[in-house]
Amino acid sequence: MAKRKKSESQLLTGYEGVASPTARIINCDIREYKQAEQALRESEENYRSLIESARDAIFTLSPTGMITSVNSAFEKITGWSCTEWIGKSFVSILHPNDLQTAMDLFGSLLRGDVLPIFELRVLFKSGEYGLGEFTVTPQIQGGKVKGFLGIARDITERKKAEAALRQEKVFNQTLVQASPLFFCCYRSRWENLDDE
């Protein structure tokens, strides 16, 4: 046994205390492995930080439509904790009137299609529905869809503001058209009207 240890030691250090070519190769391989491991760890930490600091909900789905992960923005937007939805079907969180559209889109994703941005209503924990703007891409490995990566942005307030602006515009147009008074626009007093 002692003789075997000595021969392994001699193999690694050489007979005169100088590292053998084998020892140098093993040492380089281990160093490169540790550097690669550290770089991977740092990359994973950066990725996790990016996902968790995003303001949009980032999620993954299995090929069967089960929610496999969500980031913390999902909790902030919907009020649901992440653990309440992991392992559940994505259709459970959608408005019933959006289910057919969602299933059609999911079928396209299963075929590997890249979809344009789309909108679906999402159930919040409060019981209300918010409007989400979705980008979902299939994750393909070996020619097969292995899952889906998605980003959802809450556009509920933006859509309410757009609707309010449209309503105000219609109101103003109706007021102008129905008014017996004469409405006119005037220019700033600094302009010279004689130049026209």
Secondary structure, DSSP 8 states (H G I E B T S, - for coil): -HHHHHHHHHHHH-TTSS--HHHHHHHHHHHHHHHHHHHHHHHHHHHHHHHHH-SSEEEEE-TTSBEEEE-HHHHHHHS--GGGTTTSBGGGGB-GGGHHHHHHHHHHHHTT-----EEEEEE-TTS-EEEEEEEEEEEEETTEEEEEEEEEEE-HHHHHHHHHHHHHHHHHHHHHHH-SS-------TTS-GGG-
